[in-house]
Amino acid sequence: MLKDIRQKLLATFQIEHRDHVEQIRSLLALIEKTAGPPTGPALDEVFRRAHSLKGAARAVDLRPVEGLAHRLETLFSRVRQGVLLLDKNVTGTVQRVLDASEDCVTALGENRPSPDFKVALDAIERVLGIEPEPGAVEPEIPESLPGTQPQFQPLDTMRIATSNFDGLLRSAGGLLTESQRQDQVTDQLNRIARQLTGMEKEAEYVHRASGAALRRLGAGPEFSRVNAFLDSMERQVRSLSRQARATRRLQQRSSWTMRHLGKQLQRDVWRARMVPAESLLEGYRKMMRDLGRDESKEIEFRAASTGVHADRRVLEALKDPLMHLLRNAVSHGIETPRERMAKGKSPAGLVTLRIGTEGQRLTIDLEDDGRGVDLARVTEVTVRQGILSEAEAARRSPQELGRMLFRPGFSTARSVTDLSGRGMGLSVVYEAIRRLQGEVDLRPAEGSGTSIHLSVPLSISTHRLLLVSCGGQPFAIPIHAVERLHRIGFEGVQTVEGKPVVTLDGQPVPLFSMHHLLGLDPASASAGPGALRVVVLRSGGRRVAITVDAFLWESDSVIQDLGPAAGRDGKVSGGILLEDGAVAFVLDPLALLETSVHKALPSFAAPAESAPEPEPASILVVDDSVTTRTLEKSILEAHGYRVRVAVDGMEALAQLRAEKADLVITDIQMPRMDGFELLDAMKKDQNLGRIPVIVVTSLERREDQERGLALGADAYIVKRKFDQPELLAAIRQIL
């Protein structure tokens, strides 16, 4: 028990230590920018931080960190009193002490002996002009329990191998896939139930119309067996019809339960895999100091995180790419102190790493204030390697030229060192980020440093995808890259300098065909009459409009690695399994945008003759909430359905008797006539009984779900868990 408490305290201290150190560094940078002697709140705050750090280290018995923090507290106290000047020498000593403190805590987290911090300790004691205090700081961290090592592990957690999490994710994905297949079984049972219901009604009609004649004929012995057979068949059809309806309801409940249990399992595993994203920063500060020393450069490294959590596997996959980027910043970006001073810069180069989020994406921004990208040198190497001709290179924008640095083997270094020159660093980054379904954008700014922006999913367990159809095949596009969807008439396609464009937000956007970009047979295109279905992709500052044959639906899916089947052109980054067992290729948005740069633009012309579009299905939405009615109506109309609305069951019945609908979507709790009463009334009405009904309600008790399905509902969706794909999937299955 004592061991568990210590482990929990150490885990808490690690977070607190990181916060104090980062805040002291930030405050020192702020003080350095202030003209005149340091005074005021910033100086008071660094003193308070050092004091708090000393107390926290003492609470967990980390004597090296406590001793270093104690000397920092003394130093800041003397600066506050005006006894000590916070000049460059003193600031540099503080930074060395903070580095040593971080190294001690990192070693503790990795269960290895504390590193030698005597150099930092001697440096600050020289600044303070004091003799070392015997026994104040011990070189090793004492163990609280004999034979044990402290671990950063909270009291209520346990260690689980990453491979076990992967197995759980695969199981959850398999469960969801199987539940999707069950929807096909539901569809088949629905068809069987409808056929038996039709046979039952036909038998009843024949019995009413021919009953008297059959009874008269049955008086004769030659027809008595026929009459008995027909009666038996009628009873069997009725019995089979009841059994089919009961089986369909049972299968619907089982399928619904399986699907929601699979989703819950995925969510639980996803939460279990999430860890603080700031764990990425561990070890980088020491690495940057070592790199600066090896390159004879002064490096000031600042790192910050907004406290976001991300999938452990995502963070592990980012370790090497970030290491390559940091090495590249030191080797290619930051100049030597002599060069920087000649340019009027401070001798120490600044490298900043920021971790944040945008929606369900983890973002990492890495910036340096070095020499920037030498675009002239990039152009020279590009032409020399035959990647572009001189004329083509001259037409490329700075951002497009900067992306050349991501090509394997591409390097602008004039010599090979231990850190650079082989041309693999940025290509490794690009491939690693691409495997994560992420994006990387390099923004060169000649003479003023470089900025690199990374964006990857917070979790690799599931991805939000847009499914589209092209050439009779389904394709999936990560939703984060989709800016918007459009239906544009052929008359909306304009020509600028001989190239097709569409105007969006007042700006011309190049228009491509998915068939053209993927090299599919143009004859397989099936553009709707008078309209092009357009997906607008955005990455960084670039936008491209791409036509597809049809918008299908959105899906949360686990992307599988296809290996060699994905091809070598980079446009396909994986695959997902669809409900019917088919595989949809997942497209890499960045690769599509890159392809669009080099592809000749196609021509777009309206079809010579347009066949009349089939009448869209009509849906009646019944709900007393105007917000819910508006939401569902907008979703359905965006997917091509004709939608009417009613405020309760009574109004819905009146509308249906005046004009039937192909499908009814109803709430349960409504005034005058609720959803259960509406269902009962519809199924008892000979003209309305065959109209399918989907219940969308906040009632989630199993009894309510069973009652709705027993009354004849074809699907039951709980509003608390309501999402657009589930409703659309249910509609597609029924219609």
N, C-alpha and C positions, 0 to 999 in steps of 0.2 A: 504493500500500500504506500509506504514512504517513497519507494522507487517511482511509483506511478505519479505521485504528487510532484516529485522533483522533475520528472519528464515534462509534466504539464507546465511547470514554472519555467523550465528552460525554453520550451516552445514559445511561451508568451514573451519571454525576454528577447528572443531572437527578433521578433517583430518590433518590439519597443526599441531595441538597439538600432535597427535599421532606420527607424523613423528619426531618432535623435541625431544620428550621424548625418543623414541626408539634410535635415533641417539646419544643422550647424554649418554644413558646406554651403547651403543656399544663403544663409545669413551672412557668412563671410564674403561671398561674392557680392551681396548687396552692399555691405560695408565698404568693400574695396572701391565700388563705383561712387561712393559719397565723398565729396571734396571735404577736406579738413579732418581733424581728429575724430575718431569714432565715438559717438555718444548716442544716447537715446534708447528707444525700445529694442532695436536690433541687438545692441550690445547686451542689454539686460536679458534678452531671450537666449543668446548663446551661453551666457553664464548659467541661466536656469537649466538649459538643456544638459550642460556638462554636470551640474549638480544632480539632476534627476538620473542621468546615466550612471553616475557613481553609486547612488542609492540602489538602483535596480540591479547592478552587478553585485553589490554586497548582498542583496537578498537571495541571490542564487549562488553565492560563494564563488564567483569568478574573479579571483584575485588579480590576474593580469589586467583585465578590463577595468576593474575598480581602481587599480593604481594609476593607470593611464588617465582615466576620467578625473581622478583626484587632482592630478597635475594640470589638466586642462582647466578645471575649476579655478585653481590657484592663478593660472595665467590670465584668465578672463577677469578675475577679481582685480588683479593688478592693472589691467588695461582700463577697467572702469574707474579705478582710483587715480589714473593718470600717471602711475609709476612706470608702466611699460608701454612702449609705442607699438601699435599693431602694424608694423611695416611688412615688407615683402618677406624678409627673413623669418619673422615670427609667424606669419601666415603659412609659409611653407612648412615650418615645423609642426604647426597644428594639423596640416593636411597629412604629414607623415604619421603623426600620432593616431589620427582617425583611420588611416590605412592599416596600421598595426592592430588597432582594436578590431577592425573588420576581419583581418586575417585570423585573429584568435577565435572569434565567434564562428567563422567559416570552418576552422579546424575542429571546433567542438561539434558542429553539426555533422561533420564527416567522420566523427569518432576517431580522430587522430591527434597526436600530441600537439600542444600549442606551439606555434612557430617562435623563433627567436625575435623578441621585440626590443632587445637591449639598445639597438641603434636609435630607435625612436625615443626610448626612455632617456638615453643619454642626451639626445638633442634637446628635448624640452627642459631637462634639468640644467643644461648649459644656459639656455635662455633665461631660466628662472634664477640662475646663480646659486643653486643649492646643491648640497652634497647628497648623494643617494641615501635614502632612508633604509637602513638594514631591515630586511624582512618585510618591507612594505609591499613588495610585489614578488611573488614566487614564479619561477619559470614554468611550472606545470600546474594544471588545474586539478585539485584534489578530487578524488572520487567520493561520493557520498556513501556508497555502499561498497564493501570489499568485493573485488572481482567483477565489478559492473562498469559499464560505460554509459554516460548519459546519452539519451536519444531524444530528438525532437518529435515526440509522439503524444498527442493528447490522450487524456484518460479514457475517453469513450471510443477509441479507434483501435483498429487492428491492421496488421500488415497483410496485404493481399497482392499476389503477383500480378503484374500487368497482363500477362497472358491469360489469367483467369478472367479479368475484365473483358478481354477480347472475346473469350469463349462465351461469356454472358451476352455480349452484344450480338454475336453471331446467332445465339439461340433466340434472342428477342427478335432479330431480323427474320429468322426462319419461322417463328411463330406468327409474325405479321404477314409474311408471304403466304403461309398456309391459310390464315384467316381471309386473305384476299381471294384465294382459290375457293374458299367456302362461299363467297358471294356468287360464284358461278353455279354452285349447287343450289343456292337459294333461287337463282334465276330459273333453273330447270324445274325446280319444284313449283315455282309460280306458274310456269307454263302448263305443267301437268294439272295443277289445281284449276286453272282456267279452262282447260280442255274438259276435265271431269264436270265442272260446273255447267259448261255448255251442254254436255251430254245429258246431265241430270235435267236441265230445263227442257231439252228436246224430248226426253222421255216423258216428262210431265205433260208436255203439249200433245204428244201422240196419245197418251193415256186419256186426256180430256177429249180430244177430237175423235178418237176411235174406240173409246171404252165401250160404248153401247153395242157397236157392231161386233167387237171382239167377244163380248159376253154372249151375244146371240150365236156367233159361230162356235163358241166354246161349248155350247150344249151338245154339239155332235162329238163323237169320240175321236174323229180324225183331227179336230182342232183343239182338243182339250190340252194336249201336251204343249202345243204352240203357245196357247194362252198362259199356261203355267210357266213356260220358259221366259216369256216376255215379262211377267210379273217378277220372276226371280232376277232377271237382268236389271229391272228397274230398281229393285232393292239393293242389289250389289253396287250399281252405279252410285246410289245415294250413300251407301256405306263407304265406298272408296273415296268419294268426294269429301266426306267428313274426315276420313283418315288422312287424306292429302293435305287438307287445311290444318289439321292438328300437327302433322309432321312438319309442314312449312313453318308454323309458328315456333315449334321446338327448335328447328334448325336455325331460324332467324335469331332466337335468343342465344343459342350456343355460339353462332358466328359473331354476334355482337359482343358477347362476353369474351371470346377468344381475342378479338381485335383490341378491345379496351385493356385486357390484361397484358397483351403484348406491348401496347403503347406505354402502359404504366411501368412495365419492366424496363423498357428503354429509357424512360425518364429517370427511374431510380438508379440505373447503372450510370447514366449520364451525370447525375448529381454526385455519385460516389467518386467519379473520376476527376471531378473538378478540384483544382488546387490553386493557391494564390499565384497569379502571373508574375508577381515580383520575385518568385523563386528563380526566374530566368537570370536575374541580376547577380546572383551569387557567383563569386569567383571572377567576374569580369573586371572588377576594379584592379585586382592584383595583376590580372593578365595585361591590362592596359599599361600599368606601371612597368611591367617587364618588357613589353613591346617598345615603349618609349625609350627605355634604357638601351635595348638592343639597337635601336635606330638612332641613338644619340639625339632624341627629341624630347622636349618637355610637353607632357600631355596632361590636361585637366579634363577629367572624365566625370560627367554628371549623368545620373540615371534616376528616373522617377517612374512610379506606377500609380495608377488611380485606385488601387485596391481591387481590381477586377480579378475574377477567378476564371480559369480556362482548363480545358481538357489536358490531363497530364501528358498524354501522347502527343498532343499538339505542341506543348512546351518542349518536350524532349526532341521533337523533330526540328524545332527552331534553334536549338543550341548551336549546332554546327553552322547553319547559315549566318547567324548573328556573329559568330566568331570570325567567319570569313569577312563579313562587312566591317567589323572593327579592325581587323588586321589590314584590310584594304584602306581604311581611313587613315591609319597610322603611316602605312607605307607610301600610298599615292597622294593622300589628301593633305595631311599636316606637313608644313615645311620645317626645316631646321630652325633653331632659334635665331641664327644669323640672318637667314632669308626673311623670317617674319619681321625682325626689327628693321631690316632694310625697306620693307613694305609699309612700315609704320604700324605694325601689329604688335601685340604683346608677345613676349618670347614663348609663352606656353600656348599650345594649340588647344582649342576647346572641342571636345566630342560629346554630344548630347544624345542620350537614348531615352525615349519616352514611350511608355506602354499605356494604351487606352482601349476604348471600345467604340464601335459605331454599329448600333443595332446588335445583331448576333455575330458580329465580326470582331476579332482581336486585331488591333492596329498597333504597329510599331514604327516610330519615326526615328531615324538615325541621321543626325546632322553633324557636319564639321565646318569649321571656319577656315579651312585650308585653301589650297590653290585652285580647287574646283576641277572640272573636267577639261582637259586640253582638247577642244573640239578639232583643232587643226591637226593634232597628232592622231586623233581617232579617224579623221578623214583620210589621212595619209596611209594608215594601216589598212583601212577598209579598201582603199583602191589597190594597194600593193598586194593584198591577199585575194583580189579578184571578186570580192563580195559585191561591190558596186563599181560602176564606171565613174570617171570624174564628173561627167554630166549628171548622173543619177545622184551622186553624193552631194553635189551642189544644190540639188532640189530638196534634199532632206532637211527637215527642221532640226533644231538643236536637240529636242527631246528624242526624235527618231534616231539621230546619230548616237545619242547617249545609250540607247538600247543595244547598240552593237556590242557594248561591253559585256552583255549577258551571253554572247555566243561562245561556245566551247573553244578554247585555244586562242581567244582574242585577248591580246595584251598590248598596252601602249608602253610598258616598261622597256627601257633600252638595255637592261641587264637583269639577270636572274639572281635573286637573293633568297634567303631563307623564308622571307615573308611574301615575296611577290615575283611576278615576271613570267609565270608559266601559263597565265591566261585561263586558270580554272576556277578562281575564287567566285566571281559573279555568276558564272554558268552553273556552279554548284548551288548557289543561292536560288537561281531561277528554277532549277529542276526540283529542288526541295520544296519550294513554295508552291510550285505547280502540282506536285503530288498531294499537297494538302488542300487542293481546290482553292488556292489563294492567288493573290496578285502582288507584283512588285513593280514599283515605278521609280525610276531614277530621274531626278530633276537637276540637270547640270546648270550651274550658274557660273560662267567662266570668271575666274578671279575672285569669287566671293564664296567659295565653299561648295559643298554638295549636300543634297537632301535625298534620302531614300525612304520611300514609304512602303511598308508591308501591310497586307491585309489578308487574314486567314480566318476560317471559321473558329468560333470559340470551342466547338467540339467536332470530332470526326465521327461521332456516333450516327448522326443523321444530317442530311442537307436538305434545304428547301429548294425545290426544283420546279421549273416551268416545263411542262411537256408540250411539244409541238409536233406536228406531222409534216413530213417533207418527202415527196417521192414515194408515198405509201409506207414510209418507215417512221416510227416514233423516235424523237430525239429529246434529250433533257438539257436545259440550260440553267446553271445556278442562278437563283433569283436575285442575288445581291448585285449581279451585273446588269440586270434588266431595269432600264429606266422607266419604260412604259410600253404599252401595247396600243396599236392603232389599226383601224380599218380605213384605208385611204383609197379613194377612187382613182382610176387611171388618169383622170384629168388633173389630179393633185400632184402628179409626177412632173417636175420641171427639168429643164436641161440647162446646165451652167458649164460653159466651155466644153460642150459636147458630152457631158457626163450627167446621168440622171441623179436628181436630188429631190428631197422633200423638205419643206420648210417647217421647222419646229421652233417655237418660241422666237420667231423672227429670224432664225439662222438656218442657212442651207445645210442639210445633213446628207452625206453620200448614201445612195440607195443601192443595195446589193440583193442578190437572190441567194437563198440558202443552197439551192441546187448548184448555183455557180461556184460558191465558196467551197462546197464539199465535193465538187466534181461529179454530181449525180446527173442522170440522164434528164435533160431539159424536157423531154417529151412526157416525163412522169409528173410534171407540174400540174397542179389542179387549182389554179387561182379562181376564186369565186367571181361570179359575173359582176363586173362593174366595181370590184373592190379588191384591194391588196391587203393581206394580213401582214402587219409589219411589227417586228420586235426591235425596239431601240436599245442597243447596248451602249454602256458607258464604262470607260476605264480611264482614270486620271482626267485629262482634259479632252479626251477623244470621244466622239459619238458616231455610231454607224447604225443605219436603219437596214434591217435584213428582212426580206419577205419570206414567209413560210406558207405551206398549203392550208394549215389550220392550227388554231389554238386548241389544245386538248384540256389540260387541267393542271393544277398545282399539286405537288406531292412532297411529303417528308420521307426520304428514302436513305438507305445505307448504300453508298457508292462502293462497288466492288472493283478491285484491280483486274483488268482484262489481260494483262501481260502482253504477249506479242499480238494478240487479236486487236489491240488498240491502234495498231499502225505506228508508223514512225514520223508522221507529219505533225504530231502534237495536237491535232484538233480534237481527238477523243481522249479524255482523261479517265474514263472508267465506264461502268455500266450499272444499271439497276434492273431488277426483276419486276416485270409488270404482273398484273392480276392474272392474265391468261398464260403466264409462264414464259412469255417472250422477253427479250432483253432490249432495253432502250439505251443507246449510246449517250453518254454524258459528254457534252461538248465543252471545251475549254474556251471561255469568252475571250481571254487575252490572245489565244492563238487565232481565233476568228478575226479579231481586230488587226492582228499582224498580217494575216492573209489578205485582208481587205486593202492593206497598203500596197501590196504587190500585184493584186489581181486587176485586170482590165475590167472596167465597169460594164455590166450587161445593159441591154436595151429593154425597155418595157413598153409594150403596146397592148391596147385593149383587145380582147378576143373578137374575132370577126362576127361571130354570132353567139349570143349568150342565152343559154337555156334558162328557163324560169326557175328561180330558186324555190325549193320546196317550202311549204308553209311551216313556219316554226311552231313547235309545240306550245300550247297555252297552259299556263299555270295560275291557279287561284291561291293567293296567300291570305290566310285568315288569322288575324292577331289583333287584339285590342290596343297594343302598344304601337303608336305611330312611328317610334324610333325603329322598332323591330321590323315593321312593315316596310319602312323605307330602306333599311339595310338589305333585307332579303330581296326586295324588288330590284334594287340596284345591282346586286350580285347576279341575279338571274337574267336581267336584261343585258348585262355586259357579256353574257354567254349566249345571247341570241334567242332567248325565250320571250314569248309574249306573256305579260304578267298583268293580272287584275288583283285587286285587294278587297277584303271585306273585314269589318271590325268585329264580327262575332259569328257564331254558327247560324243564327237566324238569317242574317244578311247573306251569308254564303249560300244557304239553301235556295234563297230567292234568286240569286245570280245563276246558280247552277241549273235551276229549272228553266230560266230564261235562255241561257246559253251554256252548254256543257263545257267542261275543261278537260284537258288530257291528264291533269294531275292536280291534287289539292295538297297544300302545305298548311297545317293548322296548329295553333297553340291549343292548350287544354283549358286553362283558367281564363274564361271570358264571360262577360255579362250576358243575360238573356238565355243564351244557349251555349254551353261549353263544348270543348272539343270532343269529349266522349259522347255527348248527346248528338253532335253533328255526325260523328262516325256511325252511330247506331241508326240515325235517320237515313243516311246515305245508303247503307247496306240493306235497309228494308225497302228502299225505293227501287223499283224494277229498272228505271231509266238511269239511276245514278250508282247502282250497286257495283258496277264494274270499274268505276273511276278509282285509280290507285290513290292512296292517302299516305303522306309522310307527316308524322307528329314531331314538332320541334317545340319543346316545352322545358320549363325549369323543374318539373316534377321528375325526380330521379329515383324514387323508391321502386324497388323491384315489383311491388304489387301494382303500381301505376303502369309500369312498362308492360307487365303481363296483361293487364286489363285492356290497354290500348291495342296490343297485338291480337288479343282474343276478339276484340270488336272488329278486327279486319284491317288494322293499320299495316301498311307494307314496310314501314321503317319507323324507328323511334329514336330521335336524337335529343340528347340533353343539352339545354342551352348553356349550362355552365361549362361544358366541354365542347361547345359548338365551334366548329371551324368550317371555313368555306369548302375545302376539298371534300369533307365528309358529306356535306349536303349535296354537292354536285355529283359525287360518286353514287350516292343513293338515287338521285334523279336519273342519271345515265343508265343505271342498272334496271330501273323500273320502266323507263321509256324506250 
